[in-house]
Amino acid sequence: MAYKIYHNTRCRKSRAGLQYLQDKGIKPTIIEYLKDQTFSEESLRELLIKLELKPSEIIRTQEADYKNKFKGKEFSDKEWIKILVENPKLIKRPIVEKEGKAVLGDIVEHIDVLL
């Protein structure tokens, strides 16, 4: 079954996740989600189900945009999904997907769940 990686080439953790897959002989489909405007609200909702996470759990809280615009504010899951679609750089990366499951690969060993 095919692997997908939601990837940002400029991110060290994302590059490490891709390299980890490649070192295991896996050639994933690379989705550069910051360039391609990958996510709609529906597709992000579906990915969150595969991750078994809430939108607030995939937010890069160290990101300047988060600190300046969203930190300390309360949003519903639906509102967070809309915010993340409009601000995809706030999404933790990489996300690796396979066979209806997905994991955050910011810690590369988490990817082992899918192997």
C-alpha positions in Angstrom: 0.0 0.0 0.0 1.2 3.5 -0.8 2.6 5.9 1.7 2.0 9.7 1.6 4.0 12.3 3.4 2.7 15.8 3.9 6.0 17.6 3.7 7.7 20.9 3.9 11.1 20.9 2.3 12.3 23.8 4.4 11.5 22.0 7.7 14.2 19.9 9.4 11.8 17.6 11.1 9.9 17.1 7.8 13.1 16.3 5.9 14.1 13.8 8.7 10.8 12.1 8.4 11.1 11.7 4.6 14.7 10.5 5.0 13.5 7.9 7.6 11.0 6.5 5.1 13.5 6.4 2.3 16.1 4.7 4.6 13.5 1.9 5.1 13.2 1.6 1.3 9.8 3.4 1.1 9.2 5.9 -1.7 6.2 7.9 -0.5 4.1 10.2 -2.5 5.3 13.6 -1.4 2.7 16.3 -0.9 4.2 19.7 -0.4 1.1 21.0 1.4 2.3 24.6 1.8 2.9 25.0 -2.0 -0.1 23.0 -3.3 -2.9 24.3 -1.0 -3.6 20.7 -0.3 -6.2 20.9 2.4 -9.9 21.7 2.2 -11.9 21.7 5.4 -13.2 18.2 4.5 -9.8 16.7 3.6 -8.3 18.1 6.8 -11.2 16.6 8.8 -10.6 13.2 7.2 -6.8 13.4 7.9 -7.6 14.3 11.6 -9.7 11.2 11.8 -6.8 9.1 10.5 -4.5 10.7 13.0 -7.0 10.2 15.8 -6.3 13.8 16.9 -8.2 17.0 17.5 -7.2 20.1 15.4 -5.7 21.8 18.4 -3.3 18.8 18.7 -1.6 19.4 15.4 -0.9 23.1 15.8 2.7 24.4 15.8 2.4 26.6 18.8 6.0 27.9 18.4 5.1 29.5 15.1 5.0 33.3 15.1 1.6 33.5 13.4 0.2 31.3 16.1 1.7 33.4 18.9 0.6 36.7 17.3 -3.0 35.7 16.1 -4.3 32.7 18.0 -2.4 32.1 21.3 -4.7 32.3 24.4 -7.9 32.4 22.3 -10.6 29.7 22.4 -11.7 28.1 19.2 -14.0 25.2 18.4 -12.7 22.2 16.4 -14.6 23.5 13.4 -13.0 27.0 13.8 -9.5 25.5 14.2 -10.0 23.4 11.0 -10.9 26.6 9.1 -7.9 28.4 10.6 -5.5 25.6 9.7 -6.8 25.4 6.1 -6.2 29.1 5.8 -2.8 29.0 7.6 -1.3 25.6 6.7 2.1 26.5 8.1 0.5 26.1 11.5 0.1 22.3 10.9 2.8 20.1 12.5 4.9 18.2 10.0 5.5 15.8 8.6 2.3 13.8 8.6 2.7 10.3 7.2 -0.3 8.4 5.9 -0.9 4.8 4.9 -4.0 2.6 4.6 -6.5 4.8 6.4 -4.1 5.6 9.3 -1.8 8.6 9.8 0.8 9.7 12.3 2.7 12.9 13.1 6.3 12.2 12.1 7.9 15.1 14.0 9.5 12.3 16.1 10.6 9.9 13.4 10.1 6.8 15.5 6.3 7.5 15.5 6.4 6.5 11.8 7.1 3.0 12.9 3.4 2.5 13.8 2.7 2.5 10.0 5.6 0.2 8.9 
